[in-house]
């Protein structure tokens, strides 16, 4: 007999956050998907929301052999987050390039760009 529990969105978020933060092991999206019976899209949505809430969730982590892999993990320091920040910055810049091409196509002169300021 198989029993499947359906978790609320909040319970899914809490389960993923607990796994990443307290278990302190890299977790692949496919493992989260199969364990919680949710889609990869739902995993990405939850990870995005957790990050927007300030949780430092990495998407490139070192495995037990020290090799970088595509998996989620909880950053313990800024150095851990650097690869994820770099990836997110590149994605944002790529989207801005696309927006600028649309603006140019329609004769609009405004150019969007990324500006990074160090906080005091």
N, C-alpha and C positions, 0 to 999 in steps of 0.2 A: 504494500500500500504506500503510495507516494502522497505526501502532504505538502502543499505549496502555500506559504503564507504570503499575503499581499501586504507590503509595507506602505505606509503613507510616504509622501514626498519628504517630510521632515525626518521620518525614521530612516529613509534611504540616505539622506545627507548625513545624519548622525552616525550611521553605520560606516559609511565611507570615511568620514573624518576620523572616527575612532580607529579604524583599521590603519589609516595612514599615519596618524599622530602617535598612537600608543603602541601599536605593534612594531612600528619603525622598520618595516620591510618594504621593498619595492613591490608594487602591485600593478600588473598589466590590466589594461581596460577589459580585455577578453575574460580575465579571471573575475573581475567585478561583475561583468555582464552575466556570466553563467551562475555565479554565486547568488546574485540578487534577482535574477530573471528579468533584467532590463536591457534595453538596447544600448549600443555604443553612443548613440546620439543623446540618450538620457544621462549616461555617465558624463559625457562632455558638458552637458548643461549643468549638472550638479557641481562638477569641478569648477566651472566658470563662476557659478554663484558663490561657492566657498571662497574662491580667490577674491571676488568682489567684496566679500565680507572681511577680507584681510588675512585669510589663512594662507600661509606660504606653501602652496602645493606645487611641487616640481613635476615636469613631464619627462625629464631625462634624469635618470639616477644611475648610480653605480651598483652593479650587482655584487654578489659575495666575492667575485674575483677582481673587483675594481674596474670592470669594463662598463662603459656607459651604455645603457639600454633605454628603449622607449617604455617607460612605466611611470606610474605616479608614486610620489613619495612626499614626505613632510620635511621641509627644509629646516635644519637646525641653526643655520647661519646664512649670511648674505652670500658667501662663496658658493654654497649649495644651490642658491637660486639663480646664479649667473647664467647658466645655459638656458633656463626657462625664460628669464628676462630677455635675453638675446633673441630667442625664438619669437616671443610675443612682440618685441620691438620690430623685428623683420616683417612679421605678419601685418602689423599696423602700418608700417611704411609701404608695403606692397598695396594695401587697400587705398592709401592716400595717393599713390601713383595712379591707380585706376580712376579714382575720383577726379584727379587733375586732368586726365585724358578726356574724360567726359566733359569737364568744364571747358576745355580747349575746343572740343568738337562743336560746342554750342556757342563759341565766341565769348565766353566769359573769361576774364583775365585773372581772377583770384586764384592763388595757388595755396593749397593746404600743405603744411609740413609739420613734422614732429619737432617739438622743442623740449629739451630736457633741462630742468633746472635743479640744482642741488638745493635741498631744503636746509635752512639754517638751523 
